[in-house]
């Protein structure tokens, strides 16, 4: 039986946390930053967790899920 291939798009966007939850970065932090407030930019720096209802689907795309 051949090995499952990793979905490269998913591997670049998601990582697993130590507890097994799926981490993702927040949207809107790439361009037009001068129009966004400092508070908003600061919040965008932190990673977010994927919702529990989508976790199972994303883990299927990752090799270590």
Phi and psi in degrees as GROMACS dihedral restraints (atoms count N, CA, C in turn):
[ dihedral_restraints ]
;  ai    aj    ak    al  type     phi  dphi    fc
    3     4     5     6     1   -72.5    20    10
    4     5     6     7     1   158.9    20    10
    6     7     8     9     1   -73.1    20    10
    7     8     9    10     1   153.4    20    10
    9    10    11    12     1   -73.6    20    10
   10    11    12    13     1   137.0    20    10
   12    13    14    15     1   -84.2    20    10
   13    14    15    16     1   143.2    20    10
   15    16    17    18     1   -75.3    20    10
   16    17    18    19     1   138.3    20    10
   18    19    20    21     1   -76.8    20    10
   19    20    21    22     1   109.2    20    10
   21    22    23    24     1   -65.8    20    10
   22    23    24    25     1   -33.8    20    10
   24    25    26    27     1   -63.4    20    10
   25    26    27    28     1   -41.6    20    10
   27    28    29    30     1   -70.6    20    10
   28    29    30    31     1   -37.7    20    10
   30    31    32    33     1   -63.9    20    10
   31    32    33    34     1   -31.1    20    10
   33    34    35    36     1   -77.4    20    10
   34    35    36    37     1   -24.0    20    10
   36    37    38    39     1   -99.1    20    10
   37    38    39    40     1   -27.0    20    10
   39    40    41    42     1  -124.8    20    10
   40    41    42    43     1   147.2    20    10
   42    43    44    45     1  -134.2    20    10
   43    44    45    46     1   154.2    20    10
   45    46    47    48     1   -89.9    20    10
   46    47    48    49     1   138.5    20    10
   48    49    50    51     1   -82.6    20    10
   49    50    51    52     1   173.3    20    10
   51    52    53    54     1   -61.0    20    10
   52    53    54    55     1   -32.9    20    10
   54    55    56    57     1   -84.8    20    10
   55    56    57    58     1    -3.1    20    10
   57    58    59    60     1    97.4    20    10
   58    59    60    61     1     0.2    20    10
   60    61    62    63     1   -78.9    20    10
   61    62    63    64     1   163.6    20    10
   63    64    65    66     1  -100.5    20    10
   64    65    66    67     1   124.0    20    10
   66    67    68    69     1   -93.8    20    10
   67    68    69    70     1   146.4    20    10
   69    70    71    72     1  -142.8    20    10
   70    71    72    73     1   158.4    20    10
   72    73    74    75     1   -90.0    20    10
   73    74    75    76     1   160.1    20    10
   75    76    77    78     1   -83.8    20    10
   76    77    78    79     1   150.8    20    10
   78    79    80    81     1   -81.0    20    10
   79    80    81    82     1   153.1    20    10
   81    82    83    84     1    94.1    20    10
   82    83    84    85     1    18.0    20    10
   84    85    86    87     1  -110.8    20    10
   85    86    87    88     1    24.3    20    10
   87    88    89    90     1  -106.9    20    10
   88    89    90    91     1   -40.0    20    10
   90    91    92    93     1  -144.5    20    10
   91    92    93    94     1   169.6    20    10
   93    94    95    96     1    57.9    20    10
   94    95    96    97     1    40.1    20    10
   96    97    98    99     1   -71.5    20    10
   97    98    99   100     1   -25.4    20    10
   99   100   101   102     1   -66.6    20    10
  100   101   102   103     1   -22.3    20    10
  102   103   104   105     1   -85.0    20    10
  103   104   105   106     1   -15.3    20    10
  105   106   107   108     1   -90.2    20    10
  106   107   108   109     1   146.7    20    10
  108   109   110   111     1   -70.3    20    10
  109   110   111   112     1   155.7    20    10
  111   112   113   114     1   -57.7    20    10
  112   113   114   115     1   -40.1    20    10
  114   115   116   117     1   -62.5    20    10
  115   116   117   118     1   -41.7    20    10
  117   118   119   120     1   -67.6    20    10
  118   119   120   121     1   -43.1    20    10
  120   121   122   123     1   -62.2    20    10
  121   122   123   124     1   -40.1    20    10
  123   124   125   126     1   -64.2    20    10
  124   125   126   127     1   -40.3    20    10
  126   127   128   129     1   -67.5    20    10
  127   128   129   130     1   -32.8    20    10
  129   130   131   132     1   -70.0    20    10
  130   131   132   133     1   -20.8    20    10
  132   133   134   135     1   -64.7    20    10
  133   134   135   136     1   -35.4    20    10
  135   136   137   138     1   -77.5    20    10
  136   137   138   139     1   144.3    20    10
  138   139   140   141     1   -74.8    20    10
  139   140   141   142     1   160.4    20    10
  141   142   143   144     1  -125.0    20    10
  142   143   144   145     1   166.0    20    10
  144   145   146   147     1  -101.9    20    10
  145   146   147   148     1   147.5    20    10
  147   148   149   150     1   -73.9    20    10
  148   149   150   151     1   145.3    20    10
  150   151   152   153     1   -63.5    20    10
  151   152   153   154     1   145.5    20    10
  153   154   155   156     1   -57.5    20    10
  154   155   156   157     1   -31.9    20    10
  156   157   158   159     1   -69.3    20    10
  157   158   159   160     1   -21.0    20    10
  159   160   161   162     1  -101.8    20    10
  160   161   162   163     1   -11.5    20    10
  162   163   164   165     1   -56.3    20    10
  163   164   165   166     1   -45.1    20    10
  165   166   167   168     1   -61.5    20    10
  166   167   168   169     1   -42.7    20    10
  168   169   170   171     1   -64.2    20    10
  169   170   171   172     1   -41.4    20    10
  171   172   173   174     1   -70.3    20    10
  172   173   174   175     1   -38.5    20    10
  174   175   176   177     1   -62.7    20    10
  175   176   177   178     1   -28.4    20    10
  177   178   179   180     1   -66.6    20    10
  178   179   180   181     1   -28.2    20    10
  180   181   182   183     1   -82.7    20    10
  181   182   183   184     1   -19.2    20    10
  183   184   185   186     1   -95.8    20    10
  184   185   186   187     1   146.4    20    10
  186   187   188   189     1   -71.4    20    10
  187   188   189   190     1   -30.0    20    10
  189   190   191   192     1  -100.7    20    10
  190   191   192   193     1     9.5    20    10
